[in-house]
Amino acid sequence: MPPTTILGLGHRLPSWVVTNEELAARCGLGADAMRSPVGQRYYAEPGIGPSDLAVEAAHMALGRAKLEAQDIDFLLFATMTPDVAFPGSGCYLQDKLGLGTVGALDIRAQCLGFIFGLGVAEQFVRTGTYHRVLLATAEVHSTGLDFSPKGAPVSRYFGDGAAAAILSSADGDRGVLATVLHTDASEYERFWCEYPSSRQHPIRITLEDLAAERHYTRIDLDGLNRLAARLLREVIDETLARAGCRQGDVAHYFLHYVDPGVAREVAATLGIGRDRATATAERTGHIASASLPIALSQAWSAGAVRAGDLVCLAGVGAGINWGAAVIRL
């Protein structure tokens, strides 16, 4: 069976750019108090949900693929910040794109949503179940962040944005050469958000839960950083081996983790220079499922990667999920 390739990529970042100085003021801190490896992040305007951002990313991807919306026969949507509790954001995007009754499936793989989605889409395409799959990813984190001095150490990392990819059968040697997906649920409390919770009765969040701030994201950065560094190194090696490639064959590495400093350290440990590695959160903030495809789409737009290049996308995130993909563009 022929491999699966990316026909078109698109991304969308909101126009509201939030600098570290602006975030510090919002959190009630002095300008010098907001030390962050994230240079800036983007916040969606009020009333904008992830499916709204994904519409524009999808239109860009369709345009680059020289396709129309009606050419899509299946839709995948990866997000950890859905528009509403249900139905899934894929349903919203399907309607906004005018896709008729095309199936729409949400994927909850958190920060690894694009890699997991790529693995799912590839199976649909390889087996001939669907011919052209739209894989959309989008997050609106900013409406759920703790903008207090106490919450600033976590909130400083997050941003909003969307990306989309059109996947279909490949010609020649282009396409997805390998994907590797892992989950270790025993570590999930290192990076999670507990409430609202459907397992809690009779209501999903109480005043006590709110007072304890259990509705905000919690990250054990000290413990998770060490784990993430090891998992990133291991999954890159594993995926390159599965693809039959050597490290030096890869034109560019896109490394995703909530703290871009850790991604940079991993690249340095592997001997990958800054000219061949992108730490996804450095310039846009951590956008969970959308960070990797946003970085790849930006690199494509800037000419930093081109058709025929071999790229590696790898990440670690909530779940704990980790994985990677090697793709010939």
C-alpha positions as CSV (number, residue, x, y, z in Angstrom):
1,M,0.0,0.0,0.0
2,P,1.3,3.5,-0.8
3,P,2.4,5.7,2.0
4,T,0.4,8.7,3.3
5,T,1.5,12.2,2.5
6,I,0.7,15.8,3.5
7,L,-0.9,17.5,0.5
8,G,-1.2,20.9,2.3
9,L,-0.5,22.6,5.6
10,G,-2.1,25.6,7.2
11,H,-2.0,27.5,10.5
12,R,-3.7,30.3,12.4
13,L,-2.5,32.3,15.3
14,P,-4.7,35.0,16.9
15,S,-3.8,38.6,16.4
16,W,-3.6,39.3,20.1
17,V,0.1,39.0,20.9
18,V,0.9,38.8,24.6
19,T,4.5,39.6,25.7
20,N,6.0,38.6,29.0
21,E,5.8,42.1,30.2
22,E,2.1,42.3,29.5
23,L,1.5,38.9,31.1
24,A,3.4,40.0,34.2
25,A,1.2,43.0,34.5
26,R,-2.0,41.0,34.1
27,C,-0.8,38.6,36.8
28,G,0.0,41.4,39.2
29,L,3.7,41.0,38.9
30,G,6.6,43.3,38.2
31,A,8.0,43.4,34.7
32,D,11.2,41.6,35.9
33,A,9.2,38.8,37.7
34,M,8.0,37.1,34.5
35,R,11.0,35.1,33.5
36,S,9.9,32.7,30.8
37,P,11.6,30.6,28.1
38,V,8.5,31.5,26.0
39,G,9.1,34.9,24.3
40,Q,5.5,35.6,23.5
41,R,2.2,33.9,23.1
42,Y,-1.1,34.5,21.3
43,Y,-4.6,34.8,22.8
44,A,-7.9,34.4,21.0
45,E,-10.4,37.2,21.1
46,P,-13.5,36.8,23.4
47,G,-16.0,34.5,21.9
48,I,-13.5,32.6,19.6
49,G,-13.4,28.9,20.1
50,P,-10.9,26.3,18.7
51,S,-13.1,25.4,15.8
52,D,-13.1,29.1,14.7
53,L,-9.3,29.1,14.6
54,A,-9.3,25.8,12.8
55,V,-11.5,27.0,10.0
56,E,-8.9,29.5,8.9
57,A,-6.1,27.0,9.2
58,A,-8.1,24.5,7.2
59,H,-8.7,27.0,4.4
60,M,-5.0,27.7,4.2
61,A,-4.2,23.9,4.0
62,L,-6.9,23.4,1.4
63,G,-5.5,26.3,-0.7
64,R,-1.9,24.9,-0.5
65,A,-3.2,21.5,-1.5
66,K,-5.3,23.1,-4.4
67,L,-8.4,21.4,-3.1
68,E,-11.9,22.5,-2.1
69,A,-13.7,21.6,1.1
70,Q,-15.9,19.1,-0.8
71,D,-12.8,17.1,-1.7
72,I,-12.5,16.0,2.0
73,D,-14.1,12.7,2.9
74,F,-13.2,12.5,6.6
75,L,-12.4,14.9,9.4
76,L,-10.2,14.4,12.5
77,F,-10.0,17.2,15.1
78,A,-7.4,17.0,17.9
79,T,-8.0,19.3,20.9
80,M,-7.8,19.3,24.7
81,T,-9.9,22.6,25.0
82,P,-13.1,21.8,23.0
83,D,-15.6,24.5,22.1
84,V,-18.2,23.0,24.4
85,A,-18.4,19.8,26.6
86,F,-20.1,18.0,23.7
87,P,-20.6,17.6,20.8
88,G,-16.9,17.4,19.7
89,S,-15.2,20.4,18.1
90,G,-15.0,18.2,14.9
91,C,-18.7,18.6,14.6
92,Y,-18.4,22.4,14.8
93,L,-15.6,22.5,12.2
94,Q,-17.5,20.1,9.9
95,D,-20.5,22.5,9.9
96,K,-18.4,25.6,9.5
97,L,-16.5,24.2,6.5
98,G,-19.8,23.0,4.9
99,L,-18.6,19.3,4.7
100,G,-22.1,17.9,4.6
101,T,-22.3,14.6,6.3
102,V,-18.6,13.7,6.3
103,G,-17.7,11.9,9.5
104,A,-16.0,14.0,12.2
105,L,-14.0,12.4,14.9
106,D,-12.4,14.2,17.9
107,I,-9.1,13.0,19.3
108,R,-8.1,13.5,22.9
109,A,-4.4,12.9,23.0
110,Q,-3.7,16.3,24.6
111,C,-0.3,17.7,23.6
112,L,0.4,14.8,21.2
113,G,-2.9,15.3,19.4
114,F,-1.3,15.9,16.0
115,I,1.1,12.9,16.2
116,F,-1.8,10.6,17.4
117,G,-4.1,12.1,14.7
118,L,-1.4,11.5,12.1
119,G,-1.3,7.8,13.1
120,V,-5.1,7.5,12.8
121,A,-5.4,9.3,9.5
122,E,-2.5,7.3,8.0
123,Q,-4.4,4.0,8.7
124,F,-7.6,5.3,7.1
125,V,-5.7,6.4,4.0
126,R,-3.4,3.4,3.7
127,T,-6.4,1.0,3.9
128,G,-8.4,3.0,1.3
129,T,-11.2,3.7,3.8
130,Y,-10.9,7.4,3.0
131,H,-8.9,9.2,0.3
132,R,-8.4,12.7,1.7
133,V,-8.5,13.3,5.4
134,L,-8.4,16.7,7.1
135,L,-6.5,16.6,10.3
136,A,-7.3,19.8,12.3
137,T,-5.7,20.8,15.6
138,A,-6.6,23.8,17.7
139,E,-6.5,25.1,21.3
140,V,-7.9,28.0,23.3
141,H,-6.0,27.8,26.5
142,S,-6.2,31.5,27.5
143,T,-9.8,31.3,28.8
144,G,-8.8,28.7,31.4
145,L,-5.6,30.1,32.8
146,D,-4.9,31.3,36.3
147,F,-3.8,35.0,35.9
148,S,-2.7,35.4,39.5
149,P,0.8,35.6,41.0
150,K,0.4,32.0,42.1
151,G,-0.7,30.8,38.7
152,A,1.9,32.7,36.7
153,P,4.5,30.0,36.7
154,V,2.2,27.7,34.7
155,S,0.1,30.3,32.8
156,R,3.3,31.8,31.2
157,Y,3.7,28.8,29.0
158,F,0.3,28.6,27.3
159,G,-1.0,30.2,24.1
160,D,-3.8,29.7,21.6
161,G,-3.7,28.7,17.9
162,A,-4.6,26.2,15.3
163,A,-3.2,24.1,12.4
164,A,-4.5,21.8,9.8
165,A,-3.1,19.2,7.4
166,I,-4.6,17.5,4.3
167,L,-3.5,13.8,4.1
168,S,-3.8,11.5,1.1
169,S,-2.0,8.7,-0.7
170,A,1.5,9.6,-1.7
171,D,3.3,9.4,-5.1
172,G,6.9,8.3,-5.1
173,D,8.9,8.3,-1.9
174,R,7.0,11.2,-0.2
175,G,4.9,10.6,2.9
176,V,4.8,9.4,6.5
177,L,7.7,6.9,6.9
178,A,7.0,6.0,10.5
179,T,5.0,7.0,13.6
180,V,5.5,5.9,17.2
181,L,2.9,6.4,19.9
182,H,3.3,5.8,23.6
183,T,1.2,6.5,26.8
184,D,2.0,5.9,30.5
185,A,-1.2,6.7,32.5
186,S,0.6,6.1,35.8
187,E,2.2,9.5,35.4
188,Y,-0.9,11.5,34.5
189,E,-1.1,13.6,37.7
190,R,2.2,15.2,36.7
191,F,0.3,17.3,34.0
192,W,-3.5,17.4,34.3
193,C,-6.7,19.4,35.0
194,E,-9.1,17.7,37.4
195,Y,-12.3,19.7,37.3
196,P,-15.1,19.9,36.1
197,S,-15.3,16.2,36.5
198,S,-18.2,13.9,35.4
199,R,-17.2,11.3,38.0
200,Q,-18.1,13.8,40.8
201,H,-21.7,13.8,42.0
202,P,-24.1,15.4,42.2
203,I,-22.4,18.3,40.4
204,R,-19.2,18.3,38.4
205,I,-17.5,21.1,40.3
206,T,-18.2,22.5,43.8
207,L,-17.4,25.8,45.5
208,E,-14.7,23.9,47.4
209,D,-13.1,22.7,44.2
210,L,-13.1,26.3,42.9
211,A,-11.6,27.6,46.1
212,A,-8.9,25.0,45.9
213,E,-8.3,26.0,42.2
214,R,-8.6,22.4,41.0
215,H,-10.1,23.7,37.7
216,Y,-6.7,25.1,36.7
217,T,-3.9,23.1,34.9
218,R,-1.4,21.6,37.3
219,I,2.1,20.7,36.2
220,D,4.9,19.1,38.2
221,L,7.6,20.7,36.1
222,D,10.5,19.5,38.2
223,G,9.6,15.9,37.9
224,L,8.1,16.1,34.4
225,N,11.1,17.9,32.8
226,R,13.5,15.1,33.6
227,L,11.0,12.5,32.4
228,A,10.2,14.5,29.2
229,A,13.9,14.9,28.3
230,R,14.5,11.2,28.5
231,L,11.3,10.3,26.6
232,L,12.0,12.8,23.8
233,R,15.5,11.4,23.2
234,E,14.3,7.8,23.3
235,V,11.3,8.3,20.9
236,I,13.4,10.2,18.4
237,D,15.8,7.3,18.2
238,E,13.0,4.7,18.1
239,T,11.2,6.5,15.3
240,L,14.3,7.0,13.2
241,A,15.1,3.4,13.5
242,R,11.6,2.4,12.4
243,A,11.8,4.7,9.4
244,G,15.2,3.3,8.5
245,C,16.9,6.7,8.8
246,R,19.9,8.1,10.5
247,Q,19.9,11.3,12.6
248,G,22.0,13.1,10.0
249,D,19.4,12.3,7.2
250,V,16.8,14.6,8.8
251,A,16.7,18.1,7.5
252,H,14.8,19.6,10.5
253,Y,13.6,18.4,13.9
254,F,10.4,19.9,15.5
255,L,10.5,19.2,19.2
256,H,7.4,19.8,21.3
257,Y,7.2,20.1,25.1
258,V,5.5,22.7,27.4
259,D,9.0,24.1,28.4
260,P,10.9,24.8,25.2
261,G,14.1,25.0,27.2
262,V,13.9,21.2,27.7
263,A,13.4,20.7,24.0
264,R,16.5,22.8,23.3
265,E,18.5,20.8,25.8
266,V,17.4,17.5,24.1
267,A,18.5,18.8,20.7
268,A,21.9,19.8,22.1
269,T,22.3,16.4,23.8
270,L,21.6,14.7,20.4
271,G,24.1,17.1,18.7
272,I,21.4,18.8,16.7
273,G,22.2,22.5,16.0
274,R,19.7,25.3,16.4
275,D,19.6,25.6,12.6
276,R,18.1,22.1,12.4
277,A,15.8,22.2,15.4
278,T,12.7,24.1,16.4
279,A,11.5,24.2,20.0
280,T,7.8,24.7,19.2
281,A,6.8,26.8,22.3
282,E,9.6,29.4,22.1
283,R,7.8,31.9,19.9
284,T,4.1,30.9,20.2
285,G,3.7,29.4,23.7
286,H,2.5,25.9,24.4
287,I,-0.5,25.2,22.1
288,A,-0.8,21.5,23.0
289,S,-2.1,19.6,20.0
290,A,-1.5,22.4,17.5
291,S,2.1,23.3,18.4
292,L,3.9,20.8,16.1
293,P,1.8,21.4,13.0
294,I,1.9,25.2,13.5
295,A,5.7,25.1,13.6
296,L,5.9,22.8,10.6
297,S,3.5,25.1,8.6
298,Q,5.4,28.2,9.6
299,A,8.7,26.6,8.5
300,W,7.1,25.6,5.2
301,S,5.8,29.2,4.7
302,A,9.2,30.6,5.4
303,G,11.0,28.2,3.1
304,A,12.9,26.7,6.0
305,V,11.7,23.2,4.8
306,R,10.8,22.2,1.3
307,A,9.4,19.4,-0.7
308,G,11.6,16.4,-0.5
309,D,13.0,17.3,2.9
310,L,13.0,14.6,5.7
311,V,11.6,16.0,8.9
312,C,11.1,14.6,12.4
313,L,8.3,15.7,14.7
314,A,8.5,14.6,18.3
315,G,6.8,15.5,21.6
316,V,5.9,14.7,25.2
317,G,2.7,15.9,26.9
318,A,-0.2,15.3,29.2
319,G,-1.3,11.7,29.5
320,I,1.6,11.1,29.8
321,N,1.7,10.7,26.0
322,W,4.8,10.8,23.9
323,G,5.5,10.1,20.2
324,A,7.2,11.0,17.0
325,A,6.8,10.9,13.2
326,V,9.3,10.9,10.4
327,I,7.9,12.4,7.2
328,R,9.3,13.0,3.7
329,L,7.6,16.2,2.6
